Amino acid sequence: MKDDTEFQMQPQTSDDGTAMEWARKTSKEFAKLMSYYRCAMLEMETRFNVLNEEYLLEYGRSPINTVKSRLKTLSSLQEKAKRRNVPFTIDAIEDNINDNAGVRVICVFPEDVYTIADALLQQDDIILIKKKDYIASPKTNGYRSLHLIVAVPVFLSTGKRMTKVEIQIRTIAMDFWASLEHQLRYKQNTTFTEEMAQELYECAQLSAALDTRMDNLRKSVKGNHE
């Protein structure tokens, strides 16, 4: 499943030679573009850490468990450009591929996912480009997560530059399922059967049920302290 693939180690492909040749010819421009995305990831990580600190001080608990980030590899960029029939140029990559920079936020409870997303989107210099709620409407295989494509300002010596970042926000249970699903489904030299897919789907339902039960328990604990 591509949603989780990008945060795993990227395998080398037979197209790497072509990609590396392209990178050599455009090395300065490519390095500059990747530095913008790297700075955008750092900016987003900082914003999420600030939100987490604010909620800890205000409510006595942290809604965010961990924040992970990744930058697409050159071979992954080339593969995606080819799949989308996008010319493999600096401008085309920047205009047409939205997940060159990715940040994954692992929250504690389902409610925290939306709390953190709403708090981020209320910031007046964040521009929402696209939103896909796979928690409210899970994928057919059971995958759940909230996906946002946003533009965040990166402040350079020459001025402000809006840069796109893909953000995935999910609970610990959702991330556990997605990580194991990726390892099982894309394990090399194996055949993934319909029965296996059905078993994974049922595990996804168990994961969703666990989120619900833990959230209900949280509400009960909170009620006892009010």
N, C-alpha and C positions, 0 to 999 in steps of 0.2 A: 504494500500500500504506500503510495508516494507521500502521504502525509507524514509518516514517520521516517521514511528513508533518508530524508535530507539531514537528519540529526545523527545518522550513523556514519561510520567510516565509509568513504566513497571508494569503490573499487576502480582500478585502472581499466580502461577499455582500449579497444583497437583503434579508436579515434583519437587517442591521446597525442599521437604524433602530429596529426593535423591541427589539433587544438594548440599544442605547444608552438608549432610553426607560426600560427596566427598570433599567439601571445608575443613571440619574439618580434614580429613585425610591428606590433602595436603596444610594445611593452610599457612605454611611459604612460600612454593614455589608459591602458588597462589597469595598471598599478594605481593610477589616480582614481579611476572609477571604483576599484575595490577598496581604496582607502576611505572614500566617501561612505560606502556601505558599512565598513568597519566602524567608522565614527558614529554612524546612525545607530548601529547595534549598541555601542557603548552608551549613547544618549538614552536609548530606551531602557537599558538595564538600570541606569541611574534613576530614571523616573519611576520605575517599578520599585526599586529599593526605597526611594523616598516615600512612596505611597505606603509601603509595608511598614516603614518606621512610624509614619503618621498614625496608622491604624493601631499599631502596638501601643503608642502613647495614649491614644484616645479611648481604645476599647480593651486594652490589656491582653491582646492576642495578635498574632501575625496571620493575616489571610493568605500570605504567599509562603510556600514551603521552599521552593528553589526557582531560580531563573537560569535558563540555559540559552546559549546563542550559537549560531553557526553561519559561516559565509560559504556560499556555493563554490565548489571546486570548478576549475576550468573545464574539465571533462563533463561535469554535470551541466554546466552552462551550455556547452556545445550540444549535448544530448537533448536538452529541453528546447533549444532554438530549432534544432532539426525537427523535433516532434511537432512543433507549432508552425513550421514553415516560416520561421523568422530569420532574416538575413543575419549572419554572424558578424555583426559590426557593433562598435561601441554604442552608437545611438540607438540601434534596434534593440540591443540587449536592455538598455536602460528604459526604453519606452514600452517594451512588450513583456518583459519578464519581471514580475512583481515580487518574487521571493528570493532575490539574490542574497538579501540579508534576512535572517530568520531569528526570532526570539521566541522561546517557549517558556511560558509561566505556569508553574505547577502550584495550584491552590489547594487549600485544605478541604473546603466544602464546596458543593455546587453553587451555593449562594455567593461565595467569595468570587467565583469566576465572573459573574455579572457585576458585582460591586467594583472589582478592580477594572474591568473593561469600561464601565460607565465613568469611573473617576478619571481614567486616562483620556477618554473621548471628550470630557468636559474641559480639558485644557485647551485654551484658545489658539494655540499654535500647532495643534495636531489636526491633520486633515484625514478624515475617513474616506478611503477610496472604495473599499468593498468589505462586506461582512457576510460570513456564512456560519450559521448556528447549527452545528451538527450535534448539539446537546438536545435542543428542542426537536430537531429532525435528524436522528442518527442516520449514517450511511447504511446501505443494505447489509453490509458485513458486521454491523454493530458498532462501528467507530464513532466515538463521541469527542467533540472538542469545539471550542469557539474560535473561529478564524477571523482575523482582521488584517486587512491591508491598509496601512496608514502611511502618510507622508510626514516626516519629522524634520525640523530644521537642523541643519548642521552649520555651525557658525565658523566660517573661514576668515582668513585675513582679508580676502577680497569681498566678503559679504556673506549673506545667508544663502544656503542651498538646500532646497527641499529634497529629501531622499526617501525612497519607499522602503518599508520594512514589513515583512509578514510576521504577524504575531499569532501564536497558538496559545490559548489559555484553557487549561483543563485541570481536573482534580488529580490527586495521587492515584486513585483507583483507575481513572481513565488512562493515565499515563502508563501505569503498570500493564494494563491490557494491551495498549497500542504497542508498547515496546516488545512484549512477548509475541504478539501477533506478527510483528515484522520479522522477528527472528525465526519463527516457525514457518511462516508462509514463504519466505525468501531464502530458506536454508538451501545451500548448493547441493546438487546431485540428488534431489529428492522430488517425489511427485506429490503435489498437494491435491488431495481428493475432495469431493463434495462433502463426504462425511466429516473430514477435518474442518472444512469451512463451517459446517453446521455446528460442530462442537465449539469452535471459536465464537460463533454467534451467540450460543447459549452462555458461554463464559462472559460475553459482553453484557448479557442481560443480568447475570449474577453481579457483575461489577456495578451496573446501574442500581440494582437493588441495594447493594452495600452502601453506595453513596446516599441513597434515600434514608436507609436505617441510621447511618451515622449522623446525617443531618437532623433527623428527628431526635436522636439522642442529644445532640448539641442544643436543640431548642428546649428539651426537657431540663438539661443541666442549667441553661440560662434562666429558665422559668423558676427554678428552685432558689436562685440567687437574687431574685427580684423582690 
